[in-house]
Amino acid sequence: MSEGNRKILIIALPAIVTNITVPLLGLVDTAIVGHMGDAAYIGAIAVGSMIFNLVYWVFAFLRMGTSGLTAQARGRRNFAEVRQLLRRSTLVSMAIALLLLLFQWPLRELMLWFIAPTPDVRPLAVTYYNIVVWGAPAMLGLYGLTGWYIGMQNTRIPLFVSIFQNVVNILASLTLVYGLGMKVEGVALGTVIAQYAGYAAAVAWLWRYYRRLLVKPDGQQTAKGQGSGSSLSQFLRVNRDIFFRTLFLVVVNLYFTSAGARQGAVILAVNTLLMQLYLLFSYFLDGFAYAGEALCGRYWGAHNDEAFRAVVRRLFLWGGAMTILFTIAYGLGGMSFLQLLTDESSVVDAARSYIGWAVVIPVVGVAAFIWDGVFIGITLTRGMLWATSLSALVFFVVIATLMPVLGNHGLWLAMILFLAMRGLVQTVIFLRTSCPTSSGKPPCSCHR
């Protein structure tokens, strides 16, 4: 295996395992309340988890913005800037967490109004929310730290943190529920304990492995002509672009879910199950996107055009290999996978009409995932925003024109085109963007 591929896999593989373990936090909570004897407990955890998933997803820029800028600073060997980025991401994370805590009541009421849980679920969801919201500083702080670690080309520590969090969550929740007789409040408190334990572990590993970098200023500055590093205005601009880009993603995904729900319980279930195939593919591609953030950012910051182009090529080769693998797997075993998730015959029968859409997800989605990693690494976040906003426009145009005729097939067509357009627009933007060694000059050969 070549050195370039080895560098990609060193970053991608731990990130893939981390992505797969993250949903376990929610699955553990659901499994515990699933044995409490009342479906309302399951509903409460589902509603509470949805609220925090949406809220934290909106603030994903804390991870993505930090990783690209940190990778570039590392590429320039500007370690003073590396430290500064860690401080900035931590301060911004804690400031946002403080705002969430200060405005937790209006946020809770707004989200509950939007989700509209049944009367038996609502008070339990309120209990869960009122406890888990206090984990916001740990969760958002961990976002910033994870982005910094990725920028430093270290995805092993986020993997260890994720595994540690899951172990703590299982032990704490089981102890509180079955040992102390708590109900939803025990599950919620176990989640918060796991969140702070994970953040504490991430900080401890930071001190262990990066202590010399953090406490021993080296006085190195960026070489003249190599760029002056990331200013506060650039830091805020990058995070602003990613924030609005994420809002478009949230709106599209929420509308996809709500449009499915309006077609009845069976179609909603079908769409939910098929989206699991999308998520499974995304867990793997995001690992390679993280490698793109770290390596492309590093070589962009170091103005190493040859290494940068080589990483982009290899990322798309790995993406292509994953696309072929998942397309074949979904084509041959997609229905078998769905039957593992449910034995409801009406849902399985209805899914047969729509499984084809899930089969093409890897083909149309691969470019969007890989480009996201490259664009974050080189902080071309305005391009990401343009690509997502234009794709969202296409999504809603298709919804308005074709869904009344095609029904749920029109909904899936809109989602497929949304993914395809993101990749297409980002490809065009990248081809028109200068290489790291061509700042201020026409696009170089690698972009022609």
C-alpha positions in Angstrom: 0.0 0.0 0.0 1.3 3.4 -0.9 2.2 6.0 1.8 -0.6 8.3 0.6 -3.3 5.6 1.0 -1.9 4.6 4.3 -2.2 8.2 5.6 -5.8 8.4 4.4 -6.7 5.1 6.1 -5.0 6.0 9.4 -7.5 8.9 9.6 -10.5 7.4 7.9 -10.7 4.0 9.7 -10.9 5.3 13.3 -13.4 7.9 12.1 -15.6 5.3 10.5 -15.7 3.2 13.7 -16.4 6.4 15.7 -19.4 7.2 13.4 -20.8 3.7 13.8 -20.5 3.9 17.6 -22.1 7.4 18.0 -25.7 6.1 17.5 -25.2 3.6 20.3 -25.8 6.3 22.9 -29.4 6.7 21.7 -29.9 3.0 21.2 -28.8 2.2 24.8 -31.3 4.7 26.1 -34.1 3.3 23.9 -33.3 -0.3 24.9 -33.4 0.6 28.6 -36.8 2.4 28.5 -38.1 -0.2 26.2 -38.4 -2.5 29.2 -40.2 -0.1 31.5 -43.6 -1.4 30.6 -45.0 1.7 28.9 -44.6 2.9 25.3 -44.7 6.5 26.5 -41.2 6.1 27.8 -39.9 5.1 24.4 -41.7 8.1 22.9 -40.2 10.4 25.4 -36.7 9.3 24.6 -37.4 9.5 20.9 -38.7 13.1 21.2 -35.9 14.2 23.5 -33.2 12.6 21.3 -34.7 14.3 18.3 -34.6 17.7 19.9 -30.9 17.4 20.9 -30.0 15.8 17.6 -31.4 18.8 15.7 -29.9 21.4 18.1 -26.5 19.9 18.1 -26.6 19.3 14.3 -27.1 23.0 13.8 -23.9 23.7 15.7 -21.8 21.1 13.9 -19.8 24.1 12.5 -17.9 24.0 15.8 -16.2 20.8 14.6 -16.0 21.4 10.9 -14.8 25.0 11.0 -12.1 24.1 13.6 -10.7 21.0 11.7 -10.0 22.8 8.4 -8.3 25.8 9.9 -6.3 23.7 12.3 -5.1 21.4 9.5 -4.0 24.5 7.5 -2.1 25.9 10.5 -0.4 22.6 11.1 0.6 22.5 7.4 2.2 25.9 7.8 3.8 24.7 11.1 2.3 27.7 12.7 1.8 26.2 16.1 0.9 29.5 17.8 -2.1 29.6 15.5 -2.9 25.9 16.3 -3.1 26.8 20.0 -5.2 29.9 19.2 -7.7 27.9 17.2 -8.1 25.5 20.1 -8.8 28.4 22.4 -11.2 30.0 20.0 -13.2 26.9 19.4 -13.4 26.2 23.2 -14.6 29.8 23.9 -17.2 29.8 21.1 -18.4 26.3 22.2 -18.9 27.4 25.8 -20.5 30.7 24.8 -23.1 28.9 22.7 -23.7 26.3 25.5 -24.3 29.1 27.9 -26.9 30.6 25.6 -28.6 27.2 25.3 -28.8 27.0 29.1 -30.1 30.5 29.4 -32.8 30.0 26.8 -33.5 26.4 27.5 -37.2 27.0 28.3 -38.2 28.8 25.1 -36.1 26.4 23.1 -37.9 23.5 24.8 -41.4 24.9 24.2 -40.6 25.7 20.5 -39.3 22.2 19.8 -42.1 20.5 21.6 -44.6 22.7 19.6 -42.9 21.7 16.4 -42.8 17.9 17.2 -46.2 17.9 18.9 -45.9 14.7 21.1 -49.0 13.1 22.5 -50.2 14.2 26.0 -48.9 11.0 27.7 -45.4 11.5 26.1 -45.0 15.3 26.6 -44.4 15.4 30.4 -41.8 12.6 30.2 -40.1 14.3 27.3 -40.0 17.5 29.3 -38.3 15.6 32.2 -35.7 14.1 29.8 -35.0 17.5 28.2 -34.7 19.4 31.5 -31.9 17.1 32.5 -30.0 16.4 29.3 -29.9 20.1 28.3 -27.3 20.6 31.1 -24.9 18.4 29.0 -24.7 21.1 26.4 -21.3 22.5 27.6 -19.8 19.0 27.4 -21.3 18.1 24.0 -20.4 21.4 22.3 -17.0 21.5 23.9 -16.4 18.0 22.6 -17.4 19.2 19.1 -14.6 21.8 19.1 -12.0 19.4 20.5 -13.0 16.7 17.9 -12.5 19.2 15.1 -9.1 20.2 16.5 -8.0 16.6 16.8 -9.1 15.9 13.2 -7.1 19.0 12.1 -4.1 17.5 13.9 -4.7 14.3 11.9 -5.6 12.3 15.0 -8.9 10.5 14.8 -7.9 7.8 17.3 -8.6 10.0 20.3 -12.2 10.8 19.2 -12.6 7.0 18.7 -11.4 6.3 22.2 -13.7 9.0 23.6 -16.7 7.6 21.8 -16.1 4.1 23.1 -15.5 5.4 26.6 -18.7 7.5 26.5 -20.8 4.5 25.5 -19.4 2.3 28.3 -20.0 5.1 30.9 -23.5 5.6 29.5 -24.4 1.9 29.8 -23.1 1.6 33.3 -24.5 4.9 34.6 -28.0 4.4 33.0 -28.3 0.8 34.2 -27.2 1.7 37.7 -29.6 4.7 38.0 -32.6 2.8 36.5 -32.2 -0.7 37.8 -30.1 0.0 40.9 -31.8 3.2 42.2 -35.3 2.7 40.6 -35.3 5.8 38.5 -37.3 6.0 35.2 -36.7 8.6 32.4 -34.8 10.8 34.8 -32.3 8.0 35.3 -31.7 7.5 31.6 -31.3 11.3 31.1 -28.9 11.6 34.0 -26.9 8.7 32.7 -26.6 10.4 29.3 -25.4 13.6 30.9 -22.8 11.7 33.0 -21.5 10.0 29.9 -21.3 13.4 28.0 -19.2 15.0 30.7 -17.1 11.8 31.1 -16.4 11.9 27.4 -15.4 15.6 27.5 -13.2 15.0 30.5 -11.5 12.1 28.7 -10.9 14.2 25.6 -9.3 17.0 27.7 -7.2 14.5 29.6 -5.9 13.0 26.3 -5.3 16.5 25.1 -3.1 17.2 28.0 -1.3 13.9 27.8 -0.4 14.0 24.1 -0.2 17.7 23.3 1.0 19.2 26.6 4.3 20.4 25.1 2.5 22.1 22.2 0.0 23.8 24.5 2.3 25.1 27.3 5.6 25.7 25.4 5.2 28.6 22.9 7.7 28.0 20.1 7.5 31.5 18.7 7.2 30.2 15.2 5.4 32.4 12.7 4.2 31.8 9.2 6.9 32.3 6.7 6.7 35.5 4.7 4.6 35.1 1.6 2.9 31.9 2.9 -0.1 33.6 4.3 -0.7 35.2 7.7 -2.9 32.5 9.2 -6.5 32.5 10.2 -7.7 35.7 11.7 -10.7 36.0 14.0 -12.8 37.3 11.1 -11.9 34.3 9.0 -12.7 32.0 11.9 -16.1 33.6 12.2 -16.7 33.6 8.4 -16.0 29.9 8.1 -18.3 29.0 11.0 -21.0 31.3 9.7 -21.0 29.7 6.2 -21.1 26.2 7.7 -23.9 27.2 10.1 -26.1 28.4 7.3 -25.2 25.4 5.1 -26.2 23.1 8.0 -29.5 24.9 8.3 -30.3 24.1 4.7 -29.5 20.4 5.4 -31.7 20.4 8.5 -34.6 22.0 6.6 -34.4 19.5 3.7 -34.2 16.5 6.0 -37.0 17.7 8.3 -39.2 18.3 5.3 -38.4 14.9 3.9 -39.5 13.3 7.1 -42.6 15.4 7.5 -43.6 14.8 3.8 -43.3 11.1 4.4 -45.4 11.3 7.6 -48.2 13.1 5.7 -48.5 10.0 3.5 -49.3 7.7 6.3 -47.6 5.5 8.9 -46.5 2.9 6.4 -44.8 5.3 4.1 -43.2 7.1 7.0 -41.8 3.7 8.3 -40.6 2.8 4.8 -38.7 6.1 4.4 -37.3 5.9 7.9 -35.9 2.4 7.2 -34.5 3.3 3.8 -32.8 6.3 5.3 -30.9 3.8 7.5 -29.2 2.6 4.3 -28.3 6.3 3.5 -26.9 6.7 7.1 -24.8 3.5 6.9 -23.2 4.7 3.7 -22.6 8.1 5.2 -20.8 6.7 8.2 -18.2 5.2 5.9 -17.9 8.1 3.5 -17.6 10.6 6.3 -14.5 8.8 7.5 -12.8 9.5 4.2 -14.2 13.1 4.3 -12.5 13.5 7.7 -9.2 12.4 6.0 -9.9 15.0 3.4 -10.3 17.7 6.0 -7.1 16.8 7.7 -4.8 16.0 4.8 -6.1 18.5 2.2 -6.1 21.2 4.9 -2.5 20.4 5.8 -1.2 20.4 2.2 -3.2 23.5 1.3 -1.7 25.3 4.3 1.8 24.1 3.4 1.2 25.2 -0.3 2.1 21.7 -1.4 0.2 21.5 -4.7 1.4 18.1 -5.7 0.5 16.4 -2.4 -2.8 18.2 -2.3 -3.8 16.9 -5.8 -2.7 13.4 -4.9 -4.9 13.3 -1.8 -7.9 14.5 -3.7 -7.4 11.8 -6.4 -6.9 9.1 -3.8 -10.0 10.2 -1.8 -12.2 9.9 -4.9 -10.6 6.4 -5.7 -11.6 5.3 -2.2 -15.0 6.9 -2.5 -15.5 5.1 -5.8 -14.5 1.8 -4.3 -17.0 2.3 -1.4 -19.7 3.3 -3.9 -19.2 0.1 -5.9 -19.2 -2.0 -2.7 -22.4 -0.4 -1.2 -24.3 -0.3 -4.5 -23.8 -4.1 -5.0 -24.6 -4.8 -1.3 -27.8 -2.7 -1.4 -28.8 -4.1 -4.8 -28.4 -7.7 -3.6 -29.2 -7.5 0.1 -31.1 -4.3 0.6 -34.4 -5.9 1.3 -32.8 -8.5 3.5 -31.3 -5.7 5.6 -34.7 -4.0 5.9 -36.3 -7.3 7.0 -33.7 -7.4 9.9 -35.0 -4.0 11.0 -38.7 -4.9 10.9 -41.0 -7.9 10.6 -44.1 -5.7 9.8 -45.3 -7.3 6.5 -47.1 -4.1 5.3 -43.9 -2.1 5.6 -41.7 -4.7 4.0 -44.1 -5.0 1.1 -44.3 -1.3 0.5 -40.5 -0.9 0.7 -40.1 -3.2 -2.3 -41.4 -0.3 -4.5 -38.9 2.1 -3.2 -35.7 0.1 -2.5 -34.3 1.2 -5.9 -33.9 4.7 -4.7 -31.7 3.5 -1.8 -29.6 1.5 -4.3 -28.6 4.7 -6.2 -27.8 6.7 -3.1 -24.1 5.7 -3.1 -23.7 6.7 -6.8 -25.3 10.1 -6.5 -24.0 10.9 -3.0 -20.3 10.0 -3.1 -19.1 13.3 -4.7 -21.0 15.4 -2.1 -19.4 13.5 0.8 -15.8 13.6 -0.5 -16.0 17.3 -1.6 -17.4 18.3 1.8 -14.2 16.9 3.3 -12.0 18.7 0.8 -13.9 22.0 1.0 -13.7 22.0 4.8 -10.0 21.2 4.7 -9.3 24.2 2.4 -12.0 26.3 4.1 -13.9 26.8 0.9 -17.0 27.0 3.0 -18.7 29.6 0.9 -18.7 27.0 -1.9 -20.3 24.5 0.4 -23.0 27.0 1.2 -23.7 27.8 -2.4 -23.9 24.1 -3.3 -26.3 23.3 -0.5 -28.5 26.3 -1.0 -28.9 25.6 -4.8 -29.5 21.9 -4.2 -32.1 22.7 -1.6 -33.8 24.9 -4.2 -33.9 22.0 -6.6 -35.2 19.8 -3.9 -38.2 22.0 -3.2 -38.9 22.7 -6.9 -39.1 18.9 -7.5 -41.3 18.5 -4.4 -43.7 21.2 -5.7 -43.9 20.0 -9.3 -43.5 16.2 -9.2 -44.5 15.0 -5.8 -48.2 15.7 -6.4 -47.9 13.4 -9.5 -45.4 10.8 -8.3 -46.2 10.7 -4.6 -43.4 9.2 -2.5 -41.4 8.4 -5.6 -41.4 12.2 -6.2 -40.1 12.7 -2.7 -37.3 10.3 -3.2 -36.4 11.8 -6.6 -36.1 15.2 -4.9 -33.7 13.7 -2.3 -31.6 12.0 -4.9 -31.3 15.2 -7.0 -30.5 17.1 -3.8 -27.5 14.8 -3.2 -26.4 14.8 -6.9 -26.6 18.6 -7.2 -24.4 19.1 -4.1 -21.7 17.0 -5.7 -22.1 18.6 -9.2 -22.0 22.2 -7.9 -19.0 21.6 -5.7 -17.2 20.0 -8.6 -17.7 23.1 -10.7 -16.7 25.3 -7.9 -13.5 23.3 -7.2 -12.5 23.4 -10.8 -12.7 27.2 -10.8 -10.7 27.5 -7.5 -7.0 28.2 -7.4 -4.6 25.6 -6.1 -2.6 26.3 -2.9 0.4 27.4 -4.9 -1.6 29.6 -7.2 -3.1 32.2 -4.8 -4.0 35.3 -6.7 -3.3 33.6 -10.1 -5.5 31.8 -12.6 -6.4 28.2 -11.8 -3.5 25.8 -12.3 -3.4 22.6 -14.3 -4.9 20.4 -11.6 -8.2 22.4 -11.8 -8.4 22.8 -15.6 
